[in-house]
Amino acid sequence: DGKSGSTVAQSRGMLFQIFRMAVANDILMKNPVAHAEKIRRGPPKGKDAFTADEVRKLMKELPEDKIGWSIRLMLATGMRTQELLALEPRHIAKDGSFINIAQAIVMEKGSPTIGPTKTHNSLRTIPVPETVRYCARNLRDTDGTFIWESPRVEGKPINPSYFRDHFREYLKAIEEVRVLTPHCCRHTYVTHMLALGVDPKTVQALVGHAEIDMTMYY
């Protein structure tokens, strides 16, 4: 049904355990999942990225609010969604010129919490282009513990699904811009930086890829 390979594999594993318990409790004679062939993953899909024209439209037409500022920053810095949503005011320079990535959102039993970054290389300081520094300053200006704080529980980070839903709605409102995922902002940043001739090692350091091969995959 168009789900990713990892989602299919996780679902299969859960079903296997459910039916295994059913067999153990004499509800079934055999585990049907054990006899089902694994779904083979096809060739890797290309990484979607916004075109230069789409980026220009987004930068110009996104509303000047918390979500609009966040999307602009993601496009201009290559931050992961989980990194953006884990930001605290102290992680952003007062003048908005740089952002320190020191933590990320991780999901524990379906609830968002603060955890380590994806890899050690993800610990980094990101320069913010001058044109979007006002976005960083505006996001920094909050009394909350986090830039994106849970609307239900004070002092707790927001669920990434909340941000993804609003991201989608904002993109739908802009004509001639595809409704991609928030992570495609990161793909866009890497793709455009490489297209501009920026050294791959520099791009790797800016986005926090563990391996240069990941950067060059773009």
C-alpha positions, 0 to 999 in steps of 0.5 A: 500500500505504498508503505516504506520497507521498514514499516512493512518489516515492523508490521510483519514482525508485530504480526508474527509475535501476535500469531505466535502467542495465539499458537502458544495459547492453542487459539491457532494451529500454526502461525500464518506469518511464519509461512508468508514470504517477506515482501522484497524491497524494490530499487531505492527511490530517488530523494524528492527535493523541491525545485529552485522555483518551488523554494523561491515561492515557499520563501516568498509566500509562506505565512510569517508565523511560527510554521512559516519561519520553521519551514524557511529555516529547514530549507535554508539549513538542512535541519532534520525535523526532529532537530528543529522540534527539539530546539530550545531558545538557548540553542539559537544565537541572539542575532540568529546567525547560527543554531547549535544542534545538541539534541533531537526528538525521539519517540518512546512508546508513542510519546515524544521525548528529548534524546541524542542526535541521530549520530555523533556527527549530527552534533554541530553548529549550523550557520544561518543564511542572512536572509532567514536569520529573522526566522531564527530570531523570531523562533527564539523569542519564546517563554517556553522550554522548547521552540516547539512546545507541546500545546497539552503538556507544559515543558514537553516537546511537541509530537512530530506528527502535529508539525507534519500535519501543519506542514502539509496544510501550509504547502497545499495553500501555495500554488505550483508547489508539490506537497512533499514531506518535511524531510524533503526540505533537508533533501532540497538543501543537500541537493541544491548545495551540491548543485552550486558546487559546494564541496561534499565534505563541507555539505556532510559537516553542515547536515551531519551525515555520518558517511560521505557516501550518504551525502554523495547519494544525492 
